[in-house]
Amino acid sequence: SDYDKMLTILTPGMGKISCGAKGARRPKSLLMAGTQLLCFGEFMLFKGSEVYSVNSCETIEMFYNIRTDIDKLMYAAHITKIISDVTTENQNTYNTLKLYLNTLYTISETDKNLDFVVSVFKLRLLKILGFAPNVNECVICKTKENLTAFSFKDNGFKCDACKKQDT
């Protein structure tokens, strides 16, 4: 109906799930606060024939400072889009959820450079997903000295001697 909401919830064990929240748009609904964008909470869900329904929710963190700053909101929406793209249903997303919440908290509660925060988020997410580049040693000869070039083809740094092989 007009007062219902469809939500996408990222869970630690079941991945990304879609669910309905009946009456969540009503002014006096107990579900109103917990069903807002970028809300972290504990949800009681009921599995229907096709979709989940939210029975109740308890708000843990609202990330209020993100809602009051348009730049922070823009960066939070960007990482939310990335999370939405890389997660699926029936997937263990515990580490992804933890990284997402820590990044939202950093955006909300600190004045760190937002480009830097999002860059760190992306690198850590790549590591969680199994695509981390090798930054500790040369990807060819395994030396830790003179790492001067990054190879996208080999997904990591190369030393002075090995970087000549790419040319």
C-alpha positions as CSV (number, residue, x, y, z in Angstrom):
1,S,0.0,0.0,0.0
2,D,1.0,3.7,0.1
3,Y,2.5,3.3,3.6
4,D,4.7,0.3,2.9
5,K,8.4,0.2,2.1
6,M,10.5,-2.2,0.2
7,L,14.0,-2.5,1.7
8,T,17.3,-4.1,0.8
9,I,19.1,-5.3,3.9
10,L,22.7,-6.4,4.0
11,T,23.0,-9.2,6.6
12,P,26.2,-10.9,7.8
13,G,25.2,-14.4,7.1
14,M,22.5,-14.3,4.4
15,G,24.0,-11.6,2.2
16,K,21.7,-9.0,0.6
17,I,18.0,-9.7,1.1
18,S,14.9,-7.8,-0.1
19,C,12.0,-7.4,2.3
20,G,8.8,-5.4,2.9
21,A,8.0,-3.3,5.8
22,K,4.2,-2.8,6.1
23,G,3.2,0.6,7.3
24,A,6.8,1.9,7.7
25,R,5.8,5.3,6.1
26,R,3.1,6.0,8.6
27,P,4.0,8.9,10.9
28,K,3.7,6.9,14.1
29,S,5.1,3.7,12.8
30,L,7.7,1.9,15.0
31,L,9.5,0.8,11.8
32,M,10.0,4.4,10.5
33,A,13.4,5.1,12.0
34,G,14.9,1.7,11.4
35,T,13.9,1.6,7.7
36,Q,15.6,4.7,6.6
37,L,18.6,4.8,4.3
38,L,22.0,4.0,5.9
39,C,20.5,2.8,9.1
40,F,22.2,0.0,11.1
41,G,19.9,-2.0,13.3
42,E,18.6,-5.3,14.4
43,F,15.7,-6.6,12.5
44,M,13.1,-9.3,13.2
45,L,12.1,-10.8,9.9
46,F,9.4,-13.2,8.9
47,K,9.8,-15.3,5.8
48,G,6.7,-15.3,3.7
49,S,6.1,-17.4,0.6
50,E,8.3,-15.2,-1.6
51,V,9.8,-12.3,0.4
52,Y,10.7,-11.4,3.9
53,S,8.7,-9.0,6.0
54,V,10.0,-6.8,8.8
55,N,8.1,-7.5,12.0
56,S,10.2,-5.1,14.2
57,C,13.5,-3.3,14.2
58,E,15.8,-1.8,16.8
59,T,18.0,1.0,15.6
60,I,21.7,0.8,16.6
61,E,23.3,3.6,14.5
62,M,21.7,6.2,12.2
63,F,24.8,7.9,10.9
64,Y,23.2,11.3,11.5
65,N,26.2,13.4,10.5
66,I,26.0,11.9,7.0
67,R,22.4,13.1,6.6
68,T,23.4,16.7,7.4
69,D,26.4,17.0,5.0
70,I,25.8,16.7,1.3
71,D,29.4,15.8,0.6
72,K,29.4,13.0,3.2
73,L,26.0,11.8,1.8
74,M,27.5,11.7,-1.7
75,Y,30.4,9.5,-0.6
76,A,28.2,7.3,1.5
77,A,25.9,6.8,-1.5
78,H,28.9,5.9,-3.7
79,I,30.1,3.2,-1.3
80,T,26.6,1.9,-0.9
81,K,26.3,1.5,-4.7
82,I,29.6,-0.4,-4.7
83,I,28.4,-2.7,-1.9
84,S,25.1,-3.3,-3.7
85,D,27.0,-4.3,-6.8
86,V,29.4,-6.8,-5.2
87,T,27.0,-8.6,-2.8
88,T,24.3,-11.2,-3.6
89,E,21.8,-13.3,-1.7
90,N,22.9,-16.4,0.3
91,Q,26.5,-15.1,0.7
92,N,28.6,-14.7,3.8
93,T,29.1,-10.9,3.9
94,Y,30.3,-10.5,7.5
95,N,33.6,-8.9,6.6
96,T,32.0,-6.8,3.9
97,L,29.4,-5.6,6.3
98,K,32.0,-4.8,8.9
99,L,34.1,-2.8,6.4
100,Y,31.0,-1.0,5.2
101,L,29.9,0.0,8.7
102,N,33.4,1.1,9.7
103,T,33.6,3.2,6.6
104,L,30.2,4.8,7.2
105,Y,31.2,5.6,10.8
106,T,34.5,7.1,9.6
107,I,32.7,9.3,7.1
108,S,30.1,10.3,9.7
109,E,32.2,11.0,12.7
110,T,35.5,12.2,11.4
111,D,36.8,15.0,9.2
112,K,39.2,12.9,7.3
113,N,39.7,13.4,3.6
114,L,36.7,11.6,2.0
115,D,38.6,10.7,-1.2
116,F,41.2,9.0,1.0
117,V,38.5,7.2,3.1
118,V,36.8,5.9,0.0
119,S,40.1,4.8,-1.6
120,V,41.0,2.8,1.5
121,F,37.5,1.3,1.5
122,K,37.9,0.2,-2.2
123,L,41.3,-1.4,-1.5
124,R,40.1,-3.2,1.6
125,L,37.0,-4.4,-0.3
126,L,39.2,-5.7,-3.1
127,K,41.1,-7.7,-0.5
128,I,37.9,-9.1,1.0
129,L,36.7,-10.1,-2.5
130,G,40.0,-11.8,-3.3
131,F,41.4,-9.3,-5.7
132,A,44.1,-7.6,-3.6
133,P,47.2,-6.5,-5.4
134,N,50.6,-7.6,-4.2
135,V,52.2,-4.5,-2.6
136,N,54.8,-6.1,-0.3
137,E,57.2,-7.7,-2.9
138,C,57.9,-8.0,-6.6
139,V,55.3,-10.2,-8.2
140,I,58.0,-11.8,-10.4
141,C,61.2,-12.3,-8.4
142,K,59.7,-11.8,-4.8
143,T,62.3,-9.2,-3.8
144,K,61.3,-6.4,-1.4
145,E,63.8,-3.8,-2.7
146,N,63.3,-1.1,-5.3
147,L,59.6,-1.6,-6.0
148,T,59.1,1.2,-8.5
149,A,56.4,0.1,-10.9
150,F,52.9,-1.3,-10.7
151,S,51.8,-3.9,-13.2
152,F,48.0,-4.1,-13.8
153,K,48.7,-7.2,-15.9
154,D,50.4,-9.0,-13.0
155,N,48.3,-7.3,-10.2
156,G,51.2,-5.9,-8.1
157,F,54.5,-4.1,-7.8
158,K,57.6,-4.9,-9.8
159,C,61.2,-4.1,-9.0
160,D,63.5,-2.2,-11.4
161,A,64.9,-5.3,-13.1
162,C,61.4,-7.0,-13.6
163,K,59.6,-3.9,-14.8
164,K,61.6,-3.9,-18.0
165,Q,59.8,-7.2,-19.0
166,D,56.5,-5.3,-19.5
167,T,57.9,-3.0,-22.2
